[in-house]
Amino acid sequence: MEENVGTEGSEGDLGTGSPADTAPGNRPGRESPEDAKERRDSDSVLPEGHGQLMAAYEGTARGHRVPEFGWRICLAHEFPEKRKPFGANHVSLSNKMKHLGMGFRYLKWWYHKTQVEKKTPFIDMLNCLPLRQIYGCPLGGIGGGTITRGWRGQFCRWQLNPGIYQHRTVMADQFTICLRRKGQTVYQQVLSLEHPNVLRNWNWGLCGFFAFYHALYPRAWTVYQLPGQQVTLTCRQVTPILPHDYQDSSLPVGVFVWDVENTGDEDLEVSIMFSMRNGLGGRHDGPGGLWNEPFCLEHNGETVQGLLLHHPNPPNPYTMAVAARLTANTTVTHVTAFDPDGTGQKVWQDLLLDGQLDSPSGPSPPTQKGEGTGGAVCAGAHLPRRGRCQLEFALAWDMPKILFGAKGQAHYRRYTRFFGREGNAAPALCHYALTQYSSWEERIASWQNPVLEDRSLPAWYKSALFNELYFLADGGTIWLEVTEETTEEFGGVLNQLQPTLQEYGRFAYLEGQEYHMYNTYDVHFYASFALIMLWPKLELSLQYDMAVATLSEDLTRRKYLMSGMTAPVKKKNVIPHDVGDPADWKDLNLKFVLQIYRDFYLTGNENFLRDMWPVCLAVMESEMKFDKDQDGLIENGGYADQTYDGWITTGPSAYCGGLWLAAVAVMVQMAALCGTQDVQEKYSSILSRGREAYERLLWNGRYYNYDSSTQPQSRIIMSDQCAGQWFLGACGLGKGDTEVFPTSHVIRALQTIFEVNVQGFAGGAMGAVNGMQPDGIPDTSSVQSDEVWVGVVYGLAATMIQEGLIQEGFLTAEGCYRTVWERLGMAFQTPEAYCQHRVFRSLAYMRPLSIWAMQLALQRHGRAHGQGLGLTEQTSGESIGVTAGQQFPLAVGLNTKSKTRADLGQKGLLDSV
């Protein structure tokens, strides 16, 4: 530890010849008598419950208005476990033999894609992302690109071009603090633990033992207790992620609010410099032509000053803006250009001299080929003894027009509706962000506080619920403006298609940051709860897009990698796997029908239901062909034909069979609402026959068998076997007159899963394994059965809560959260899967957004049982329970015969949230 503490100021505290070199209390790793007294006397005790992540913290400061709940970590923390991405060497010989053909087909395809076409594969299994345990809250709203700032303060993950990630820490992108007493600079430090080989004249190597990071998306706090200075900095990062907001939530901006507290008896002058490189220093910067210029924007009595970093290079030119708010109590200065690959001596000495920058006028000359450039903005203020001051910065990027898709079509991003398409909006974005962020924070607090203030909910859940939302913005997300011509073709069939897309735009997000497919529908089935609960109009927009894709066809024949078969790209009336790579799976049509009804149930949007009813009829009719023996139950085809695409299923199965019955039950409800009695009777008959077959073929007294084949793995206990009941419950169905699966069987199956797949796996500390043999040994018959899928576990937990197994649900989900966020260092990159030992698969994945299904289940369960359950069971020292919080009004009178629009009430179920 002493070696690390001593790194601060290792190249001279302030630079050669600094007047502060001999300042008292400024030597690295030493604590002044004043600070020691402050530490001993302080009553600022950090909240409990942050465990080993805060074990290295030696400071006493808790920061300015840092919330109690969230993900908190000391900047000096090191994760002891280092996992590797799943690769071919982790596949057993038997599974390699099963997938030998697919492996050869993939290698051939991969070679052609990368070496001949010179393109990036949509899944690159040969170059998986390594685990970097560094990420924090991303900056930027939905669909405008994102920039991730790591928990140690580094700008390290960039997604400015849609769906394309640059995992690169840009060393020039830093905050630097400068303190002056009595006209002398006494402390100047880059707020970074790094020791880079560039900008070596800057004072790097901050002591991480006196700083911590706290994330509660879409906000984050970093607290720095400066050794020997009696000064505490709290940097609050704010992004406009605002539920039910379709304007500000789209903005490509982030705000940094610095609260500086002086606990000493001397006045100070404090300055914070925000430096940024123009670009990332990669090949897109190489051609040159980059240039910077200062700007000042005054509007409605508010002034913002800063720099514009113009990056005009193709394919998608953009302008980055770094700005600070100018007030009567602050000064704002800048340096237009410096060399981010040099020593940094000039800009460092400029700040050191008087706590300000030179502020030259006019633009910088364009860079030459191979040359880099950066700029910096500095805000300063007087800091009285025992006082506090605030300095505010904004970061914005304006890339209004993007070339996107295989054909390189031009689209305009959502935010251009409000800030224009000309590419000159960066100053206005900064001004708007700096004058509106207080309002954003009020709205964020009013949204989050009912959960945060509910003492019956465990602390880990409050962190997981909000922090997992990062993927809605940082999932390669696009939110595009839609022109009238775009939607003309199906406007007559889907009456609300044009109004919906033109008013709310087109929304899409990646299956994962490593799996480059948009709106992957079998996975969106799980993740969609976040969208329908928080931005329901975007969910409806996505469903309209999927309906259009369903009604379309492309008869071009293509060889499929998984099966090796040659088949049409897209058949009519079949839900595509995603909006880029179609497939004919057993679960896709069913998941469409279930989501359509759930979305109607939660929004009360009759027009949406009327539009989607013919599409639901078409896809269910298409699905009928899989019921080959006419017993009312579909059969899987003996290959991996559902979301578990590495896990073979044969004949009637618990997963697809359960989804089928749930979808049939939903069709009965929709037929009644749409007044089509003949259709209602048809699906009621199918449901009656299918229920009998499902119970007869799959129920074994403890759980539903994996499938009905003669293979040994048919008796596997699948953690996701109750997915159909999960969605029925989310739709207010599945009980009483609308019961599909016997309640006693559902409860027994969930209890078995909890006993065997959760508690019987890894000591009950890692969530639910996908498949477990009846004797309690993880199934290894496929490459996916011995994995834990985080999003599936959250959905399973929601099902347990929905069925009254509250404690079991929380314990099940807690294992995943603690594994991913606390043990493996995968914060803000939650993977699709991990195994008990050694490996993970597909970082930063869509499916874990399903944690919002837990919140829906909690809200509905709380409503059904009054204002609080008063549970006293303990899990990891924290109470488990639910209070009503924000509630959805619940439907009444749900039955297969007489459910009408009136039964759902006159308002949508989301109107009160």
N, C-alpha and C positions, 0 to 999 in steps of 0.2 A: 504493500500500500504506500509506503513512503516514496518508492520510486515514482509512482503515478502522481502523487501530490506534488512532487518536485518538478514535474514537467511544466507546470504553469510558468510562463515567462522564461523558458529555457534558452531563448536567444536574446536575453535582455528584456526586462519587464516592459520597457516602452520603446526600445530601439536605441542604437548607439548615440551617446551624448545627451540622452534625455535628462531634463532637470529633475525628473522624478525617480531616477535610478536609486537615490539614497533616501527616498521618502519613507518615513517611519511606517512600519506595519505593511509595507508593500513587497516584502520578500516572499518568494514562492514557498507555499507549504507551511507558513507560520501564521499563528493567530495572535492578533493584538490583544493586550489586556482588556481593552474595551469590548472587543468581540467575544472574548472568553466570558466576561461578566454577562454580556447579553445572552450568550448561550445558556449559562447557568440559571439566569433569572427568568428566561423566557417561559411563558405559559403556552406558547404556540406548539402544541403537541400534534404531530401528524396523526390523522385518523388511523385506526387499526384496520386490518383486513387487507393490506396490500402486500403482505407476505415477503417472500424472498426478493421480489423485485425492488424493494426499498431497503433491503438489509444493508447495503453499502452506504446509505445516506448518512453523512456525519453532520449535516447542518441542522439548524433549528427553525429556520424560516419556513412558513407554510404558504407564503405568497399572498397576493391580493385577490380575494374573492375566488379562490380556487375551490370548486365544488367538492363535496365529500366523496361522491361516487364517480367512478370512471376507471380507466386503466392507468395506473401510476407506476413509474419506474425511475430509479436513480440513474443518472447519466453515466455512472461508473459501473453499472451492472453488466455482468457477462453471463450469457446463457451457457451452462456447462454442456448441454446436449446439442450436438451438431448432426443433423440428419441429412441424408442424401435423397435426391429425387429418384423415384422408381424407374428402373431401367431393365433391359433384357436380362442382365445378370441376376436380377431378383426373381425371375420367373422360374418355377420348378420345371424339371425336365418333362414331366407329364403334360403340363400346360403348354410348354413350348411345342410339343408334338401336336397338341390339339389345334394350335394356331399357326402351324408351320406355313400353310398356304397363304394366310393373311400376311405373315411376316415377309415372305418373298414378294408378294404384290405391293406391300407398303414400301419396301426398299427400292423396288423398280420405280414406283411413282415418286418417291422422295428424291431419287437421283434426277429424274426428268424435271421435277419442279425446281430444284435448287441449282442444278448444274446446266440445264438446257434453257429453261425459261427464266432463270435468275430471279426467282420469286421465293417468298417465304411460305413454307407449308402451313396449312391451317392448323395442323397439329404436328409439331416437330419432336418426335419421340427420341431422336438421336441427339438433340441439343436442348435438353430440359433446363429450365431456369434453376440455378443453384439457390440454396437458401441463404438469404442475407437478412440477418436478424436486426434490422435497422429502421423499419418503416413506421411512420406516424400518420396523423390525419392528412388526407389530401386536401389541397386548395382547389377551389373552382366549383361552380355550380354544376347542374346536370346538363350534359351534352355539349359543353363548350371546351372540353379538354381539361386536364388536371395536372397539377404539379404536387408531388408528395414531398413533404418536409419530414425528415426522419426524427426520431425521438431524441437524438443527440443534436438536432439543429441543422442537419445537412439537407440541402435540396438534392434529392437522390433518385426520384422516379418521375419521368416526364411522359405525358401522353397528350401532346398538343395536336398532332395529326391523329385522326380518329382510328382507334384500335391499335396504334403502333406505339410500343413502349420503348423508351430509352432508359435503361437501368444504369445511371451514371451520376456520380456525385461531382458536382461542379464546384471546385474549390473557391472560386471568386465570389460565389453567392453566399454572403455572410452578413451577420450583424456584428458590429464592433462597438464596444462601450468606451467612452472617454470621460474621465472625471477630473475636474479642476478645482483646486482650492487656492484662494488668494492669488488668482492669476497664473498659477502654475499647474501644469498637467501632472497629476499624481498617479494616475492609473489609466492604462489603455490596453484593451484586451479583445482579441477576436473571441467571440462566444462559441468556440468550437474546440473539441478535444483533439482535433486532427493535428498532424505534423506533416504537411504536404511538401513536395519538392518544388512547388511554385510559390510565389509571393512570400519568399523566405524572410523578408524584412518585417513582415507582420508578426505580431506576438501571438503565436498559436499555443495550443496545449492547455486549455482551460482545465482546471481541476474539477472532475466530474463528481467527486464525493460530496460537493456542496451545492448540487443542482439536481432537480428532478423534473420529469415530464408527466403531464396528466392529460389524458384524452377522453373527451366525451363528445363524440362527433355530433354536429359539425364544428365543435370548438375544441381547442387544445390550449393548455397553459404550460409554459416552461418557467420554472423558478430558479433564479441564480442568486445564491448568497455569496457576495464577493468577499473573499478572505481579506481581512485586515482593513476593510473600507467602511464598515457599518452601513452598507448599502445593500438592499435587496431589489432585484429586478424581477418583474413578472411580465412575461410576454404572453399575451392572449391572442390566439389565432382564431379568426372568425370567417366562416364561409356561409353564404346565403342558401342553406338547404332548409327550405321552409315548406312544411306539408300544406297541401292544397293551394300552393302559390305556383302560378304558371308563368310568372314574369321574372321576378328577382331570382328565383331558383335556377334560372338558366344562365346566370351571368358568370363569365370567366374572370372571377376576381377573388381575392383574399385580402383580409385586413389583419394587420399586426398592431395591437395596442400595447404599448409598453408603460407599465406603472412602475415608477421608480420611487423607492422609499428610503429616506435618509434617517437612520436611527441615531446618528451622531449629534454632536453639539456645535458643528461648524457648517456654515452654508457651503453649497457646492454649485458648480456649473456642470451639468450633465449633457452629453451629446451621444446620440446613437447614429451610427452610419450603416446604411443598408446598401451593400454593393451587389451588383449583378453582372454577370457576363452576358453579352449579346450572343444568344445561341448556346449550344452545349459543348462547343469545341470539337465537334465531330466532322464528318465528311460534308454535311450540309453547310458548314461554315467555311470550308476550304476554298470555294471559288472566290471569296471576298465579296466586296460590295456592301458590307454591313456598316451602318453609321448610326450615330446617336445625336440627340438634340434635346436641350432643356425646354420645358414648357411651364406656363403658369396659367391656371384657369380660375377665374373668379365668377361666381354665380350665386345669386341670392344672398350676398353678403358673406359667403364662405369661399376661402381661397385654398387652392391646392397647387403645390409646386413639385416638380420632379423632372424625370428624364424619360424620353422615348428611345427605345432600342429597336431600330428598324432592321428587320430580317427579311429582305425582299426575295430570297432565293426560292425556287420552286421545290416541291410541287405546290405547297400551300404557304404563300408569304404571310407574314404576321408582324405585328408591332407589340413589343412588350413595354409596359410602363411601370416605373418605380416612382412612387410619390409619397409626400408627407403633407399633413394638414398644417397650414400656417394660421396661427392665432395670435392674439395680442401678447401672449406669454411665451411664444416659441419663435425660434429662427429656423429657416430652412435654407441650406446651401447645397451645392453639388459640385461634382467633378464630371465633366462630360465624357471623357475617355481616359482609360488607362490600359496598360498591357496586362491581361489576366494570366499570361504565361511568364511574365518577368518577375523581378524581385518585389515589386510593389513599394519600393522605397519612397517614391515621390508622393503618392497619395497618403501613405502612412505618416510621413513627416508633415504633410499639409494639415492633417487632422491633429497631430500631436502639438503643433505650434500654438493653436488657439481654440481648438475644439470645433473648428469650422472648416469648410472646404472653399476653394478659390472662386467657384461659381463663374467660370468663363462663359461668355455669351456666344451664340451661334452654334451651328452643328459641327460635328467632327468630320474630318474627311473620310470617305469610304475606305474600308480596309482593302489591302492588296491580297492576292492569292496566298493562302496559308497563314494569314495574319489574323489575330484575334483582337477583340476590343471589349471593354467593360465600362461600366459607369457606376456612380455612387451618389446617393442622396443622404444628407445628414440633417437631422432635426435636433435642436438643442433648447434647453430651458434652464432657468434658475431653480435650484432645489434648496429650500430653506432647511435649517436644522430642524430635526424632528418633524420633517414635512414630507410631502409627496408631490410628484408631478407626473404628467402623462404626455407621451409622445406617440403619434399615430401615423402609421404607414399603410400604403396600399400597394398591391401587386396586381396588375391586370394584363391580359393579353387579348389582342384583337385579331382573330383569324376568321373573318366573316364568311369567306367562300372556301369550300373544301372540295377537292377532287376525290371522289369516294367510290369504291366498288370496282369490280373487275373491268368495267368499261371506262372508268375514270370520269364518271359524270359529275357535273358541277352542282353543288347544293349550297344553300345558305343556312347558317345555324340559327337556332331559335332566337337567340338574343338580338339578332339583327332586326327583328320586328320592332324592338324598342330603341336600339342605338344605331341603326342604319347599316348599310352594306358597303360603304365606301372604304372601309379599312382605316378610318381616322377617329375611331371611337375610344381609343385607350385613355386619353385625358378625361373624357366624360365618364367613363367607367370608374376611374379612380375617384373622381369627385363624388359621384353617386355613392360609391362604396363608403367613403369616409364620412359622408353626411347621413347615411342611412343605417350604418351598422348597429347603432344603438337600438333602432327599431327592430332590426333583425334579431338582436339578442333578446329583446322583450318577447318576441314571438316564439323564439326557440325555448325560452324559459317556460312560457305558458303551455307549450306542447309537452315538454319533458317533465315538468315539476310534479304532475300527478303520479307519475311512476317513481320519480326520485324520492318523493316525500312519503311514499307508501312503505311504512316500516315493516310490513309483513312480507315484502319481497326481498330476496337475498341481494347483497351488494353486487355479486358477480353478474347476476341477471341484468341489473340496471346498466352495467358496463356493456355487456354483450348486446343487449337490445339496440342500443343507439350506435355503438361502434361498428357493428356488422353492417350498418347502412352505408358505410363508405363505398361499397361496390356499386350502388346506384349511380354515383357520379364517376367512380374510378374503374368502371367495368368496360373501358373502351367505348363509353356511352356516346351515342349521337342523338340529337334532338333537332330535327330539321324543319324548316318552313316547307309548306306544301303548296304548289300552284294548282289552279283549277284543272289544268290539263292532266295533271298527274292522276287524278281520281275519276276521270270521265268514264272509263270503260265499264265499271261496275256500279256507277251511280244510280242506275235504274233498278238494280237488284238490291243493293244496300242503301236504303234511302238516306241514312244518316252518315254515310261514309264521307262524302264531301264536307258537310258542315263540321264533322268531328275532326278530320285531319286538317282542314283549313283553319279551324279555331285553335286547336291544341298541338298541331304539328305531328310529325312522325318520330316515334321513339324506338330505339333499339339499343341493346347492350350485349356484350360478348358472353358466351358461355363461361369463359375464363380468360385471364390475361395470357394464358398459354394455349387455350383452345379457341382459335379465331373464327368462331361461328356466331352469327348474330341471332338473338331471340331463339336460342335452342329450346324448342317447345317442351320437350320432356323434362327439362331442368327448370324452365320457367314455371312449370306446374307447382314446384315447391317455392321458388323465389317470389312468385307473383303476389304473395300476401303483403309484402312490403309495399308494392306498387298500388294495389287496390285499396289498402288502408290509408295511404299517405298521399298518393297522387292518382286518384281513381280515373281521372280523364286520360292520363297516359296509358293506364291499363286498357281502357276501352279503345284508345287509338291503336295500341298494339294488337288487340283482338280483331279490329277491322282489317289491319294489314294481314293478319293470319287468315282471315276469312277470304280476302282477295286471293291470297296464295292458294287457298284450298280450291277455289272455283277455277283456278287456272290449270293449264297443263302444258307440259313440255315433253313431247314424245321422242326427243333425242335419246338414243340408247347409250348407256354408260356402264362400264364395269364397276361394281361396288367392291371396295377394298375388303370389307368384313367377310362377305359370303363368296365373292368371286363371280357372282352371277352378273349377266348383262341384262339391264332392264331400263325402261324409260326413266328419264330424269324426274319427271313428276306426273303422276296420274291425277285426273280430275276427281274431286270430292274426297281427297285424302290429305290429311294434315301433314305438311312437310316437317321434317326433323327440325329445320331452322329455315331462315329466309335465304340461306345460301347452299345448303347441302341436304336435299330431300332423301327420305327413306320410307319404307313401307313397314312400319312397326305396329305392334298390336296395341300399344298404350296411347299413341298420339291422338287418334280420333276421340278416344274416351276422355282424355285430359282436356281436350277442347270443350266438349260438352259440359264437363264438370265445372270448368272455369267460367264458362258462359253463364251458367245458372248461378254460381256463387257471386259473380260480378253483378248480375241483376239483383240478386238477393241483398247485397250490401249497398247498392246504389239506388235501387228502386227505379231504374231507368227503363221504362216500358218500350220506348222507341228502340233501344238497344236490343231488347229481347225479341221484338218483332222482326228486326233485321236479321238476327242470328238464328231464328227458329228454322228457316229453310236450310241454312247451312248445317245446322245440327241434324236435321232429318237426312240430309245427303250423306254426311260422314258416318252416321249410325247405320244407314242402309249399306254403305260400303263395308262397314265392320262386320255385317251379318255373315259374310262369306267365311269368316273364321269359325263360325259355329257349324261344324261339318256334320254333326250327328243330330242337330236340331233339338238339343236338350235344354236350350236356353242359356248355354254357357259357351264362351269362345274357347278355342284351344290355341296354345302356342305351337310354333312350328318346328321345334327341335333344334333351334339355333338361338342366338342371342338377339331376340327381336323386340326388345323394350329398353328402357333407360339403363338397365344393367347389361350393357352391350358387350361384356366379356363373360357373361354368365348364362349358359344354355338353359332354356326352359322348354319342356315338352308337355303337350296336352294341357288340360285345364290346370291353372296354377293359382296360388293364393294371391299373388300380386295382380296380374292382369285380369284374372277372374273376378277379383274383388273390385277393381276399377270398372270392369264391364257392368257388374250388377249395380254399382253406384250410379253409373251413367244411365242405365236403363231406368232406375228409379227416378232420376232427375228428368228424363224424357217424359215420364208419367206426369210429373208436376208441370212441366212446361206445356204439355199438350192440354192439360186442364186450364192453364192460364190463357192459352191461345184459342181455346174453344174448339179443339179438334178431338171430338169424342172417339172417333174411330181409331185415331193414333193412340189415344190414351188407353183404349182397350187392348190394342195390339201389344203395347209395351208392358201393360199390366200382366198379360198372359205370359210374355217372355220372362218377366221378373219372377212370376210364380214358379215356372219350370226351372229357371236358372238358380233360384235360391235352393231348391231341393237338390239339384245336381251338385251345387257347390258344397253343401253340407255333407252330402253322401260321399263325394269323391275326395274331399280334402280335410274335413274335421276329424281329428284323431283323439279327441277328449281333452287335450291340453293346448293345442294350437292348430292352425291350418298348415298342412304339409306344403312344402315348397312347390311341388307340382305332383301330377298323378302318374308319372312315368314309373317304369320298373327299375330305374337306376337307384343305387344306394342314396344318392344325394336328394332323392325325392322327400326324405324325412327331415331335411335340414330345417332348422328354426330360422326363418327369415325375419329380420327386424322390421321390415317394411310391409309385412303381410296385411296390415290393417289400413293401408292407404285409402281404400275406398270408404271405409267408415270415417276416417279423418275428414274427408271432404264432405261427406254427408252431414257430419256434425257442424262443420263450418257453414253449411247452408241451412241450418236449422232443421235438418232432417235426421232420420236414423233412429228415432225413438217413437214409441207408441204406435200410432197408425202408420207411420212411415218407416218402421223398422225393417231393415233388410237383413242384417246379420244379427242373430240372437244376441241380446245384450250380455247374457251370461257367458257366451262363447267369446265375445270381444274382450270382456274383462279378464277371462281366464287366459286368453292368448297374450294379452298385454302383461299380465302377471308372469307368465312363462318367459316372455322376452326379457322382462326386467330381471328375473332370477337367473336366467342362463346367459343371454347375450350381453347384459349390462354387468350384473354383480359377478357373474362367472367369468368375466373377461377382464384381464389386467387388474384384478382386485377391485373392480367396480369404479375405477378412476379414469377411464378413458372413453366413456360413452358406450354405445351399443355397436358390437361388431355386426356386419351385414348378415353373416350366416354362421350358425353354430350347430354342430352335430348334437343329437339328443343326449350323448354322453358328456357334453360340456367341453368338447374340443373344437376350436375354430375350424370351420370347413375350408379346405384348401383345394377343392375340386375345380375352382376357377380362379382367375387372377383378381377377382373382385370380392369373392365371398369372405375372405379374411381381412378385408379392409373395414375401416370405420368411415362412413360418409357423413360429414358434419351436418350438411343440410338435411339429410334423411333423419339424423338423430334429433335435430330440432323439431322436425315434423312429427316424429314418434313421440317426443315429449309433449307436443301440443295435443296429440291424440290421447295420451294418458291424462292430461289435465282435463280435457274435454269429457272424458269418461269418469272423472272423479278421482283418479289416481294422482293427486296433486304432488305428494311427496316424491313418488316414483318419477314423475315427469321432471321435476326440478333436479333430482339426483342424476338422472340420465343425461340431461343437457349440460349440467355442471361439469361432468367429466370431459366433454368436448371443449368447453370454454377454457378450463384450467390447463388442459393439454396444449391447446393451440396458443393461447395468449400468455400463459404464465410459464409453461415448461419448455415449449419448443421455440419460442420467440417468433411466432408467425403473426404478430399483430398486423392488422391492415393488409393481410395477404392470406386470409383463411383458405386452406386448401380444400379441394374436393375430398381428398381421402388421406388417411394415414394408416399404417399397420401398427401392431403392438410394439414392434422393434424396428429400428434402423431407417425406414423409408417413409416418404410421403409422395403424393401425386397431385399435380396440377394446382400450383399456387394461385391465390386470388381468384376464387371461383364464385359463380353466381348462386349456387344452391343454398348456401348458409343464410341468405336473406329470409329463409323460411322461419327464422326465429320469430318473425312477426306473427306467424300462426300461433305461437305460444301466447302472444299478447292478446290476440283475438279470443283464444280459448279462455284465458284468464278473465277477460272482460265479460264474456258471455256467462261464464261460470259464476262470477261474482254477482252478476245481475240476477241469475237464477236463485242464488242463495243469500240474497240480502247484501248489506253493505260490507260485510266482512266475514270471513270464514273462521277467524279466531284459532287457526291451527297453531300448535306449539311444537310440532316436530322440528328437530334440528338437523341441519346438514352443514357440515364443516363449520359449526359454530354459529350459523346464521339461521334465523327463523324462516320457516317456509309458510307461506299463506298468501291469500289474495284479498284485496278489497276491491270495491267496485271501480274506483277510479273513473276514467271517462268511459261511458257505456254506450253500446249500440242498443237502440230500441230493438226488441226481439219480436219476431213474427209470432202470431198465434194462429190456431186453427189449421195447422199444417197436416193435411192428409192426402191420400192418393186420389180421393174422389172429388173433393169440393174446394180445394185451395184456389183462391181467386186473388186478384190484385188487391182487393180490399183487405184481405187477410194480412197483407204485408204492410198495411198502414199507408197513409198518404204521403209520407216523406221517405226518402231513401234512408237506409240504415246507417249511412256514413254522415248524414247531415249534421249530427250532433257532435261529431269529433272535431 
